């Protein structure tokens, strides 16, 4: 039995160690002596930002077996234009190797997408790389579309996005424009 839930402050150090373990394995070519900015300032990036979220999957012993997060897109890729759209970047989808290919990644993303919809996010953006086996195909199955691919050496970054339906929140009823109201 796997449970997907938001990260709690007390577990942030454990989560950072978990994520850094995956980063070291997947990206051996980068310097791991310093924490990436979002992990070093985790609460500012994923807790205090009203458009951000970070979810963990835990097993029966409450051990972290998967992660996924989103945070407000920071416009660091100058050739992408998300001005005027509420855009978050999907990050750090990691799943234990023994639990891959059983749908946990899809479940984590579905839960994150639901969080994004509740927050009124318009666009989910992400980037991946060709050397991450199956990543582009996985995200395409989740509905992401290719925007472009950079031709930089080593990384050849693949940029993808998913447009979310526009919702208007009115009390406890959500209206999907052009459809019947849905009670929440």
Steps between C-alpha positions, in 0.01 A plus 500: 500500500643835391378833633551832320499808720646849529842527661501624860773727635639234734582274204676759282855391601412136420348607168807705405726196565266282293496740205876557513555124481305485175673811363843346562399184316322667205730800456854383583641780284393784735654625823316349798702677770241779516124463529302642208334830595147354522615226739715736707198730537234229488236676708518819291490301175232242578315593822470878519429551128120480464535350150745229606454153644715201582360150538654181627397138457556282805473128557344318796801578719468872408825487301520742207479301174422780256490879465369774276485876533400816320597859555442829328695505174803729536553596129858374499469372142494828310370342177176390672224756551254441782428866569134561580428134582502348848764235441662254736790270429462131577815373666659210679286207397698215651371148560680210665633265230305205644174697460551622145271386219209436741334842471644681802648779287163548331324507840746757634452719194120465514500615863725795411283592203198505731689737733581722202135510394391600851758779497379632162828420319464552125814331370723223629851520359784253537828412342674167469796353313548226238741307728217446752360181348126513436450847651372679189267212419366492856419872498340476154269228640404745775388750234810719474594634159849569372579873475860474381830325560825685563804388303744555785766233553430228762159620621305567175218621725147404394238762592137389539172653618145408589215752484248449781128579465402843629295481817317770690463437870170622641447390858503121509399453140752493217380591153696370206424766243240367261401197709278407791607599854693243700448485878823485704 
